[in-house]
């Protein structure tokens, strides 16, 4: 996701987020902003300059810094915010002649079910100019601390059908079984996968091939090697490029270490998104290493492909606490 204001300023870091790789057959650019004139100018610029198949406006981002700027899920807070959301979508869609516009939402801002507004927005989004809507089954207040509410997603899907608006469900899809269960009603266009693909990228293969993949530790390590190669291709192989690649690889490992190999689970048990297992010993030293929650072990893996770190290198993961909450433990114990 890129901030629309920074895109318009020509920020190189934001534009790098919108760069299409030759291997990407379908590519969408996601931007965030909360003001009609801003998104109109950004939409026109992206439509003219970017090689993309669609542009998505993220109106569900819960990050404090985004909401403080009047963007993201702050637009779900009240009627005034929803009215501004409508103006944003109308302005952005009118400015784009080639790429279709889509929007991403959460259920609402607050946990109070009476304040959930996504079902109302979904019913009107097509008339505003949105070609599809993605709904994350959580509120801004919940962040990731509760299971996604797929019953509410289905309610919104019913509203979307009334206007023939494709609705894409999002939240806690972690396996082929999860995907098939959510798609079984026939009311969703498809599912969006976020953290599930960060923790186990092969979930997409599992869904496509309708199987459970007990991927080996060696195959998982190969993914980090490929990631490193792609990072150096993208950011360059100089010192700055290597260290940028290293940081992104380590951030990714703050997710990947949460994966529990299928072969270690009891028969009939599947790993869920919200629950983290206790420390365990894998079927090989490498599998145990990849399960470590210690940043020093992650750095050890990164050094296999990127070499020694620069003097004074330090790493503190950005997203480690954002993707998991003590509330999950409380829910599991209930």
C-alpha positions as CSV (number, residue, x, y, z in Angstrom):
1,X,0.0,0.0,0.0
2,X,1.3,3.4,-1.0
3,X,0.1,6.8,0.5
4,X,-1.5,8.8,-2.3
5,X,0.0,12.1,-1.0
6,X,3.5,10.6,-1.2
7,X,2.8,9.2,-4.6
8,X,1.9,12.7,-5.9
9,X,5.1,14.1,-4.4
10,X,7.1,11.6,-6.4
11,X,8.4,9.8,-3.4
12,X,10.8,7.1,-4.7
13,X,10.0,4.7,-1.9
14,X,6.2,4.9,-2.5
15,X,6.7,4.5,-6.3
16,X,8.8,1.4,-5.7
17,X,5.8,-0.2,-4.0
18,X,3.9,0.2,-7.2
19,X,6.4,-1.3,-9.5
20,X,5.2,-4.4,-11.5
21,X,7.5,-7.4,-11.8
22,X,7.6,-9.1,-15.2
23,X,6.4,-12.3,-13.6
24,X,3.1,-10.8,-12.4
25,X,0.3,-11.7,-14.7
26,X,-2.3,-9.7,-12.8
27,X,-1.2,-6.6,-10.9
28,X,-3.1,-4.1,-8.9
29,X,-1.9,-0.9,-7.2
30,X,-3.2,-0.2,-3.7
31,X,-3.2,3.4,-2.4
32,X,-4.6,5.1,0.7
33,X,-6.0,8.6,1.1
34,X,-9.0,10.2,2.6
35,X,-9.7,13.3,0.4
36,X,-11.5,13.5,-3.0
37,X,-9.1,15.9,-4.7
38,X,-6.1,13.9,-3.5
39,X,-7.5,10.6,-4.8
40,X,-8.7,12.2,-8.1
41,X,-5.2,13.5,-8.9
42,X,-3.5,10.2,-7.7
43,X,-6.0,8.1,-9.7
44,X,-5.4,10.0,-12.9
45,X,-1.6,9.8,-12.4
46,X,-1.6,6.1,-11.8
47,X,-4.0,5.5,-14.7
48,X,-1.6,7.4,-17.0
49,X,1.7,6.2,-15.8
50,X,1.3,2.8,-14.1
51,X,1.2,-0.6,-15.7
52,X,-1.6,-2.1,-13.6
53,X,-4.9,-4.0,-14.1
54,X,-6.8,-2.2,-11.3
55,X,-6.3,0.4,-8.6
56,X,-7.6,-0.3,-5.1
57,X,-8.2,2.3,-2.4
58,X,-7.6,0.9,1.1
59,X,-10.4,2.3,3.3
60,X,-9.9,-0.3,6.0
61,X,-6.2,0.2,7.0
62,X,-6.2,0.4,10.9
63,X,-2.7,1.9,11.3
64,X,-2.7,4.9,13.6
65,X,-0.6,7.1,11.3
66,X,-3.0,6.5,8.4
67,X,-6.2,7.1,10.4
68,X,-4.7,10.3,11.9
69,X,-4.6,11.7,8.3
70,X,-8.3,11.0,7.8
71,X,-7.7,8.0,5.7
72,X,-8.0,4.2,6.1
73,X,-10.6,2.9,8.5
74,X,-11.1,6.4,10.0
75,X,-13.6,6.8,7.2
76,X,-15.8,4.2,8.9
77,X,-16.1,6.0,12.1
78,X,-19.3,7.9,11.5
79,X,-21.8,9.2,8.9
80,X,-19.6,12.1,8.0
81,X,-16.7,9.7,7.2
82,X,-18.9,7.5,5.1
83,X,-20.1,10.6,3.2
84,X,-16.5,11.6,2.5
85,X,-15.7,8.0,1.5
86,X,-18.4,8.3,-1.2
87,X,-16.9,11.6,-2.5
88,X,-13.4,9.9,-2.6
89,X,-14.6,6.9,-4.6
90,X,-16.6,9.1,-7.0
91,X,-13.7,11.4,-7.6
92,X,-11.2,8.6,-8.0
93,X,-13.3,6.6,-10.4
94,X,-14.1,9.6,-12.6
95,X,-10.4,10.3,-12.9
96,X,-9.5,6.9,-14.2
97,X,-10.3,6.0,-17.8
98,X,-8.5,2.7,-18.1
99,X,-8.0,0.8,-14.9
100,X,-11.1,-0.2,-12.8
101,X,-11.3,1.1,-9.2
102,X,-11.9,-1.2,-6.3
103,X,-12.1,-0.5,-2.6
104,X,-11.2,-2.4,0.6
105,X,-13.1,-2.0,3.9
106,X,-13.4,-3.3,7.4
107,X,-16.8,-4.0,9.0
108,X,-16.7,-0.7,10.8
109,X,-14.7,1.4,13.2
110,X,-16.0,0.2,16.6
111,X,-16.6,-3.2,18.0
112,X,-20.3,-2.3,18.7
113,X,-22.3,-4.3,16.1
114,X,-24.8,-1.5,15.8
115,X,-22.0,0.7,14.4
116,X,-20.9,-1.7,11.7
117,X,-21.5,0.1,8.4
118,X,-19.9,-2.1,5.7
119,X,-23.2,-3.7,4.7
120,X,-24.6,-0.2,3.8
121,X,-21.4,0.8,1.9
122,X,-21.3,-2.5,-0.1
123,X,-24.9,-1.9,-1.2
124,X,-24.0,1.6,-2.6
125,X,-20.4,1.1,-3.7
126,X,-21.2,0.3,-7.3
127,X,-23.2,3.4,-7.8
128,X,-20.2,5.4,-6.5
129,X,-18.0,3.9,-9.2
130,X,-16.4,1.0,-7.5
131,X,-16.1,-2.2,-9.6
132,X,-15.6,-4.5,-6.6
133,X,-15.3,-4.4,-2.8
134,X,-13.0,-6.4,-0.5
135,X,-14.2,-6.8,3.1
136,X,-12.0,-7.7,6.0
137,X,-14.2,-9.3,8.6
138,X,-12.9,-7.2,11.5
139,X,-13.3,-3.7,12.8
140,X,-10.6,-1.1,13.1
141,X,-10.7,-1.4,16.9
142,X,-10.2,-5.2,16.7
143,X,-7.1,-4.9,14.5
144,X,-6.2,-8.6,14.5
145,X,-7.1,-9.6,18.0
146,X,-10.2,-11.6,17.2
147,X,-11.3,-14.1,14.6
148,X,-12.7,-12.6,11.5
149,X,-16.5,-12.5,11.4
150,X,-17.4,-14.4,8.3
151,X,-21.1,-14.4,9.2
152,X,-21.0,-10.6,8.7
153,X,-19.1,-11.0,5.5
154,X,-21.9,-13.3,4.2
155,X,-24.4,-10.7,5.3
156,X,-22.6,-8.1,3.2
157,X,-22.4,-10.6,0.3
158,X,-26.2,-10.7,0.2
159,X,-26.2,-6.9,0.0
160,X,-23.7,-7.0,-2.8
161,X,-25.7,-9.4,-4.8
162,X,-28.6,-7.0,-4.9
163,X,-26.4,-4.6,-7.0
164,X,-24.3,-7.3,-8.8
165,X,-21.2,-6.0,-6.9
166,X,-18.4,-8.6,-6.7
167,X,-17.5,-9.0,-3.0
168,X,-14.2,-10.4,-2.0
169,X,-13.9,-11.9,1.6
170,X,-10.9,-11.4,3.7
171,X,-9.7,-12.6,7.1
172,X,-7.9,-15.7,8.5
173,X,-7.8,-17.7,5.3
174,X,-4.9,-20.1,6.0
175,X,-5.6,-23.3,4.1
176,X,-7.4,-24.8,1.1
177,X,-10.1,-26.0,3.6
178,X,-10.7,-22.4,4.8
179,X,-11.0,-21.1,1.3
180,X,-13.4,-23.9,0.2
181,X,-15.6,-23.3,3.3
182,X,-15.9,-19.6,2.6
183,X,-16.6,-20.1,-1.1
184,X,-19.1,-22.9,-0.6
185,X,-22.1,-20.6,-0.3
186,X,-21.5,-19.2,-3.8
187,X,-22.0,-15.6,-2.6
188,X,-18.4,-14.4,-2.8
189,X,-16.4,-13.6,-5.9
190,X,-13.3,-14.9,-4.2
191,X,-11.1,-14.5,-1.1
192,X,-8.2,-12.2,-0.4
193,X,-5.3,-13.7,1.5
194,X,-3.1,-11.5,3.6
195,X,-1.2,-12.8,6.6
196,X,-1.8,-16.4,5.6
197,X,0.3,-15.8,2.5
198,X,3.0,-14.2,4.6
199,X,3.2,-17.1,7.0
200,X,2.9,-19.8,4.4
201,X,3.2,-18.5,0.8
202,X,2.4,-22.0,-0.5
203,X,-1.2,-21.6,0.7
204,X,-1.9,-20.4,-2.8
205,X,-0.6,-23.6,-4.2
206,X,-2.7,-25.6,-1.7
207,X,-5.8,-23.7,-2.8
208,X,-5.1,-24.1,-6.5
209,X,-4.4,-27.8,-6.2
210,X,-6.9,-28.5,-3.4
211,X,-4.4,-30.2,-1.2
212,X,-2.5,-30.0,2.1
213,X,1.3,-29.6,1.4
214,X,3.7,-30.9,4.0
215,X,6.5,-28.7,2.7
216,X,10.0,-29.6,3.7
217,X,12.4,-27.4,5.6
218,X,14.7,-27.4,2.6
219,X,11.9,-26.2,0.3
220,X,11.1,-23.4,2.8
221,X,14.7,-22.4,2.9
222,X,14.7,-22.2,-0.9
223,X,12.0,-19.6,-0.6
224,X,14.3,-17.3,1.4
225,X,17.0,-17.8,-1.2
226,X,14.6,-16.7,-3.9
227,X,13.4,-13.8,-1.8
228,X,17.0,-12.6,-1.4
229,X,17.6,-12.9,-5.2
230,X,14.5,-10.9,-5.9
231,X,15.4,-8.3,-3.3
232,X,18.8,-7.7,-4.8
233,X,17.2,-7.5,-8.3
234,X,14.8,-4.9,-7.0
235,X,16.9,-2.8,-4.6
236,X,20.3,-3.5,-6.1
237,X,23.3,-5.5,-5.0
238,X,25.2,-2.6,-3.5
239,X,25.6,-2.2,0.3
240,X,22.3,-0.3,0.6
241,X,20.4,-2.8,-1.5
242,X,21.7,-5.8,0.5
243,X,20.8,-4.2,3.8
244,X,17.3,-3.2,2.5
245,X,16.8,-6.8,1.3
246,X,18.0,-8.1,4.7
247,X,15.5,-6.0,6.7
248,X,12.6,-7.0,4.5
249,X,13.6,-10.7,4.8
250,X,13.8,-10.4,8.6
251,X,10.4,-8.7,8.7
252,X,9.0,-11.6,6.7
253,X,10.5,-14.1,9.1
254,X,8.5,-12.4,11.9
255,X,5.6,-14.1,10.2
256,X,7.1,-17.3,8.6
257,X,8.4,-18.7,11.9
258,X,4.7,-19.1,13.1
259,X,4.1,-21.9,10.6
260,X,3.7,-25.4,12.1
261,X,4.7,-28.2,9.7
262,X,1.7,-30.4,8.9
263,X,3.6,-33.5,9.7
264,X,4.0,-32.4,13.3
265,X,0.3,-31.9,13.9
266,X,-2.0,-34.6,15.2
267,X,-4.2,-36.3,12.6
268,X,-7.3,-34.2,11.9
269,X,-5.8,-31.0,13.5
270,X,-5.2,-27.9,11.4
271,X,-3.3,-24.8,12.4
272,X,-5.3,-21.7,12.7
273,X,-4.2,-18.1,12.2
274,X,-4.9,-16.8,15.7
275,X,-3.1,-19.4,17.9
276,X,0.6,-19.7,18.2
277,X,2.1,-23.0,19.3
278,X,4.6,-23.5,22.1
279,X,8.2,-23.9,21.1
280,X,8.8,-27.3,19.4
281,X,11.6,-29.4,18.0
282,X,11.2,-30.0,14.3
283,X,12.0,-33.1,12.2
284,X,15.4,-31.7,11.4
285,X,17.7,-29.0,12.8
286,X,16.8,-26.8,9.9
287,X,13.0,-27.2,10.6
288,X,13.7,-26.3,14.2
289,X,15.7,-23.2,13.2
290,X,12.9,-22.0,10.9
291,X,10.5,-22.2,13.8
292,X,12.6,-20.1,16.2
293,X,11.0,-16.8,17.4
294,X,14.5,-15.4,18.2
295,X,15.6,-12.6,15.9
296,X,19.2,-13.8,16.1
297,X,18.1,-17.1,14.5
298,X,16.4,-15.1,11.7
299,X,19.5,-13.1,11.2
300,X,21.5,-16.4,10.9
301,X,19.2,-17.5,8.1
302,X,19.5,-14.2,6.3
303,X,23.3,-14.3,6.5
304,X,23.2,-17.6,4.5
305,X,22.1,-15.6,1.5
306,X,23.1,-12.0,2.1
307,X,26.4,-12.4,3.8
308,X,27.6,-10.7,7.0
309,X,25.7,-7.7,8.4
310,X,27.1,-4.2,8.4
311,X,28.8,-3.1,11.7
312,X,26.3,-2.0,14.3
313,X,23.3,-3.7,12.6
314,X,20.2,-3.9,14.8
315,X,16.8,-5.3,14.0
316,X,13.5,-5.0,15.8
317,X,10.4,-6.4,13.9
318,X,7.7,-3.9,13.1
319,X,4.8,-6.2,12.9
320,X,5.5,-8.9,15.5
321,X,3.0,-7.5,18.0
322,X,0.5,-6.3,15.4
323,X,-0.4,-9.8,14.1
324,X,-1.1,-11.4,17.4
325,X,-2.6,-10.4,20.7
326,X,-3.0,-11.7,24.2
327,X,-6.7,-11.5,23.4
328,X,-6.2,-14.6,21.2
329,X,-5.0,-16.5,24.2
330,X,-8.0,-15.4,26.2
331,X,-10.3,-16.5,23.5
332,X,-8.6,-19.9,23.2
333,X,-8.9,-20.4,27.0
334,X,-12.6,-19.4,27.0
